């Protein structure tokens, strides 16, 4: 636990004091992909069938972390963790469902809140999926059979649309929000700030969406939608809105932009001009389009003259969806890269994600770090760089990565340990080279036998799992029965983190 020392070390790197001019503080842009695997980026998969020229260039101009992790292997929890510097399991494990309540406690301190208090203009554009305080007139009145069972859902007349909807981005520190909430969850409508631009008056027909799809399923949940809602317009609209927002910024006022992409999450719907751009089918084309969107954001910063004073962070909320199994067999493209498992799994492929940081004149171009980091570290890192005060209860699991960004190396890991978790039944702890899983498997997304054979995977029969990740990142050689003392020590660390409410020394103050 070296956090206090690391925070002090940042003073030697020329970070601006509180009294500095606004333009000396860097702008911050986080581009957050949805369900993108580590192996989907061409720069880190030598066998990739998907060109990602813009993200490859971002890596060439910044630092790429090869051992970075999301807090969870599913959506809402990872987003919460990124925005609070808090492991998601300190609040809950699952995603926020359609018309779900906010993931946050009112005591939670968020990254946009603290940056806003430090003079930053803050904006969230894209997928929220962290809940709102919806108001209902009555219980759900809709019924539809989907995925083998009868589902209840809210129809437009069941929801009170007359008042602003609280609990969303504006109540978590963002000055501005524009998005559709979650692409495959109702309501299917555009929201700006805390109101809908157009009210939903019809219902999504989950059995006849009205548009074609070439890979996977629509995965739409039933519920209210705007008449004529076109899912193929979601990503282009968000891209245009984000470029416009950047173009309207004043170089004298620092800003924080959280651009949460709905792609390449299902539904897999690349626009026509991107079809055939990869050798990995429609999903590959959708990843190619996602890369193009990231390029548009980077180009907008450059054209506005903001590139040199902007930190850009690119990552993803979790690993790829289960369609990746068939994609690997059909196209020879492995979205999970060399790792075992997918979205929802505690296996490495569920949470081992792309992570790139560009900061001109501060980060050495083309740098690669093998340090184990987590997305919960973003909050403490950005607070340190911007000289933003964090309240005592904030970011309890967040380590400051600034020294790493500046090229500092350590003889031992920066993080004492990192917790991986998707549901309350299975926990994993990474400590140095060791990865401990407190069950016989890290699987949730059922791996087909044909894929196991393709990769040469075997099941394990021990009570738990232990892997040496320095030499076995594919998690093939279980050492659980060979190192009981290692397992006991890791069990103690995990229990301490769970019980004390923080995992960094700063948060114990």
N, C-alpha and C positions, 0 to 999 in steps of 0.2 A: 504493500500500500504506500505508493510514493507520491500521492497526489499533491500534498502541500508543497513538497520540494519542487515538483514540476511546475506548479503555478508560480512559484517564486522565480524559477528559471526563465519564464517568459519575459521578465523585465529586461533581460539582456538582449532581447531581439528587436528592440526599437518599436514596440507596440505603443500606439499613441496614448498619451495621458488623457484624463477626463477633460481637460481644457482645450483639447486640440480642435482645429477647424473641422467642420463636418466632413468635407471632402477628403480628409486624411484617413477617415475611418472607412474600411472597405465595405462596399455593397456585398450582399450575400444572396446567392441564388442556389436553391436546392432543387434539383431535377430528380424526381422520385418515380421510377418505373414500377409497374405492377405485374408481378408474376414473371419477372425476367430472370432466367438462370445465369449462373456464373459462366457457363459455356456458350451463351448466346452472343457474347462480345467476341468479335473476331480477334482482337488483340490478345486475348487470353485463352484461346482455343485454336491450336494449330490445325485442327481438322474441321473447323467451323464451315458450314455451308451458307453462312449469312454475312454479307458485307456490312460492316458498321463503321464507315469512314469517319464520321463526325466524332463518335465516342473514342475511336482509336486515336484521332488527333488530339482530343482532350487529354487522353492518357499521355501522349507524346509531349504535351505542354505542361503537364502537372505530375502528380504522384498517384500511382496505382497501388492499392493495397490488395495483396493476394490472399489474405486470411481475415477478411472482414465478415461480420455477421449481423443479421437482423435479430431483434430480441425474440421474435416468434417466427414460425413458418407459415403464418397466415396474416391476413391483411390488417384489420383494425388494431390488433395489439402492437404490431410493429410501428404503425403510424403514431400511436400514442407514445411509445417508447422514444421514438425519434424526437418528438415535440416536447418531451418532458425530461429526458435524461433519466427516466425511471423504468426499470423492468416492468413489462406489462402485467406480469403475474402478481404484482403488488396490488393490482386493481381487479383484473379478471382475465380469463383465458380466451374466451370466444370472440367472434366478430360481432359487430353491431348489426342486427338484422334490419330488414325493411321497417321503416318507421320506429327504429329503436331509440332508446334513451342515450344520452351522452355517456361515453366511456369514462369521462373525467369525474373525479371528485372536485368539489368546489375549492378544496385546499390545494389542488395541484397548481404548480407554477410552471408556465410554459415558456419555451424559447421566444416566441413572438412577444409575449408579455414583457419579458425582461429587456429585450431589444427595443421595444416601443418606449419603455421607461427611460431608455438611454438615447432617445432622439431618433430612432429608426422609424421610417415609414414601412408598414408591414402589409403584405398581401398574400392571399392564398388563392390559387387558381387551379381548378380541376377537381379531382376526386377527394371527397372529405371522408366519408365512411367512418365517422367517429360520433355520430348521433346528434339529435336535436331534441328540443323539448316540444314535441308535437302536441297539438290540442285536438281532441276528437269529440265529435258530437255523439257518437255511439260506438258500440263494439263493431268489429269487422262484419260486414253484411255479405261479402262476396265468398263464393265457393267455387273451386275448380280442382279437378283431379290432375295432379302433376307428379311425375317421378314415383308412380305407384301408390300414391296416397292422396286423400282429400285435403286440400289446403284452404284455410281461411285467409281472406285478404281485405284490406280497406278499399272501398270504392270512393270515388270523389265526394259523394254526398256524406260520407262518414267522417270527413276531416274538416276541421274549422280552418279555413284559409284566410279568414278576415284580418288576422293580426300578424305582425312580424313574428317570425319563428326564432325563438331564443335558443341558447345552448350550443350554437354552432361556432364557426370561426370568429365571428365578431366578439363573442364572449370569451374567447381564448387568446385574445391579444392581437388579432388581425384587424387592420383598418379597413380592409376590402376583401370581399370574396366574390368569385364568379365560378360557377360550375354546375354540373348536373348531379352532384352528390355522389352517386355510385352508378356506373353505367348499366349494370344488370339488376339494380334494385329500384323500385318505385320510390318517389314519384319520378316519372320520366318527363322532366321539364327543366328549364334553365332557371337557376336562382342567382340573383345578384344581391350581395350583402345578406339580408335576412328576409327577403321577399322574392316571390316568384315573378318572373317577367310576364309570363302568361300562365293562367291557372289551368291545371289539368281538368278535363271535362269528360274524358273517355277512359277506357281500361285497356291495358296491354293484354292482347290475346296471346298467351304463351304458346299456343299450338299453331298460330298463324301470324307471325310477326309482320309479314308483309314484304319482307326482303329475303334474299337468298344468303346462304352462308356456305363456305366451301370446306371448312374444317371445324370439328368439334360441334358443340351445341350452342344455342343462343344463351341458355342459362338465365334467361330473364325470369324474375319473380313476378307474379301477377300484382297488379295495382294500378293506380291512377296514372294517366299519361296525357300529354298535350296532343290535341288532334293533329295527325300527320307527323308525329315524332319519327325522325329518321336517325337511327343509331350510327349510320355511316357519316353523319355530319358532326358527331361529338368531338372526335379528335381534331379535325380541321378547325372547328369553331374555337376550341380551347387554345390551339396554336395561334390563331389569329388574334384572339383576345390577349394572350400573353405578350406577343410581339408588340401590340398596341400599347399595353400597359408599360412595358419597358421604354417605348418611344416617348411616353409622356412624363418620364421621370426627370427630375432636376438634379444635375450633377453635384449641386451643393448640399443636397439632403440625402444621407445614406438610406438605403432601403434593404429590406429582407423580403425576398420572394420565395415562397414555397410552391413550386409547380408540380402538382401531383398528377402524373399521367394516368389515364385509364387503360393504357396499353403496356405490354401485349396480352393483358388479361383477356380471357374469353368474355364476350364473343370475339372470335378471331376474324376481324373485318377490315383488312387492308383496303384502302381506296384504290380505284381503278389504275391510277398512274403508278402505283407501286407493285402491282401484280407482276410476277415473273422476275422480280429483281433479286431473288435469292434462289438457292438450290435446295431449300428446305420447305417447300410448299407454302401455303397461305400464311402459316405462322411465321415462317422465315421472312416473308414479304412484310408482315405486320411489324416484326422487329426492325426490318430495314426502314419502314416508315417511322417507327419510334425514334430511330437514330436520326432520321431526317428532321424530325420535330426538334430534337435536341440541338441539331445544327442551326435551325432557325432561331432558337433562343440565343445561341452563342453569337450568331451573326447580328442579331438585334442589339446585343450589348456592344459589339464592335462598331456598328454604324452610329450608335449613340455616343461613342467615345467613352464608354464605361468599362471596356474590357480590362484595362490595366489596373483598375482599382476595384475589381470584383472577384470575390471568392466564389467559385462554382464547385458544387458538390453533386456528383451523380451516384445514385445507388438504386436499389430495388427493395421492395418490402419483404420478399421471400423468394423461394425457388420456383421453378416452373410447374404448371398444372400437369395433371396425369396424362394429358394428351402427348406429353413428351415421350412416353414409352413407345407408342406407335410411330412417332416421328423418327425416333432413333432407328427403328427397324426399316422404315420405308425410305428414309432419305440419308441415313448415316450421319445425322446431326444429333449430337447429344447436348441438349439444353442445360443439363446439370453438370456438363463438363466431365471431369474425372471423378466426381463425387457420387456417393451412394445416396439414393433417395430423392424425393421431390417435395413440393409444397405439402405442408401439414406434418411432414416427418421430422423427428428429432435426428434422423440421419443427417449427415453433413449437407447433402444437396437441398435440404429444406430451408436452410438459413444461411448457407455460405454464399454470399451475394457479391455482385460487382460493387466496387467502391473506388471512386476517382475524385481527387481534389486538385483543382487548379487555382493558383494564387500567384499571378505574375510578379516577378521580382522578389518573391519570398520563398517559393517552392522551386527547387531545381527541376528543370524540364526533363521529362522522361524518367523520373525517379520511380523506383519500385520498392515497396516495403513489405516484408514478410511478417511484420509484427501482428499479433492477434489483436484486433480492435472490434468494437461493437458500435452500432448506430446510436446507442445511448450516449456515446462519447461526444457526439456532435455538439450537444448543448454546452458542456463545460469548455470545450475547445473554442467555440465561437464567442462565448462569454469572455474567455481569456484574451482572445485576439482583439476584441472590441472594447476591452476594459469595462465590461458590464458586470455590475455587482449581482451575485446570486444570493438570494435569501438562504438562511441556514437549512431550511427544509427542502430546498430545490435540488434537482438533479442528483438524487442520492446514489445513483449507480454510474455516474458519468465521469470518465477520466479525461484530463486535458491532453490532447494529442499534439499541441503546438510544437513541442520540441521535436517530435517525429517529423512534422511537416518541414521543419527547419533543417532536417538532416541529422539530428541527434540519434545516435544508436546506443543501445544498452546491452550489457552482458547478461542480463536477466530480463524476463518479460516486463513490459510497462504495467500491464494489468495483472493484479494478483491472480484473478480467475474470472471466467466469463460463464454466465449461466445461459443454457439453451433450453427452451421449453415451448410446447404448443398446447398441451393439455395437462391437467393437474395430476395425471396418472404416471407420466414419464418425464423425468428430469435428466438433463445432461450438464456436466461441468467440464470446462476446458481449463486446465492449469498447466502452463508451460507446454510441454510436448504431449501431455497426457489428456485424453478425453474419456471421461467416465459417464456411462449411461446406467441409470438405476433400474434396468429391466432387461429382458432377454432380446429385445429388438427395438430399434428406433423407428419402426415402420408404422405409418398410419395409412398412407396411400398404397393400396395393395399392389405389389409388384408382380406383373404377370410372370409365370414360369418361363415363358419364352424369352423374356428380358433377362431373367436370372441366368439362363443358359447362355445368352448372348454375352453377358458381362462376366460370367463365371462366379457368380455370387453363391454362397452357401449360408444357410440359417445357422444360428447359434443356440445352444441348449443350456447355457449358464444362467444363474440368477441375475447377473448384470453383465456389463460389457466394459472393457478397457482397451483403448487403442493408443499406440504410439504414433501421433500424427506427423512426426518428422519423417518417418519412413513408411507410413501406412495411411496416407490420406484417403485411400479408397475404402478403409474400414473392412479389411478382409481378415486380419489376424487378431483374434480376440485374446488378450493377455489377462483376462479377469482372474483366473486361478493362479497366476504366477506372482502377482504383486499385491497381496492383501494389505500390506502396510500403506501402499500408495492409495488404495481405495478407501481405507479408513480415514486417512488424512483429508481426502477430497470430500468424503461424506460429511466430515466435521465442518469444512468450509461451507459447503452447500447449506447445511443446517443453520450455521451462523448467519449467512446472508438472508435466509428466509425469515429468521426470527428477529433479527435486530433492525430490519427495515432499511438498511443501506449496505453498500458494499465498497464504499470509498472512505478514506480517512477524513476527508474534509467534512463529510456529512455527519460524522460523529460529534462534531463540535456543537 
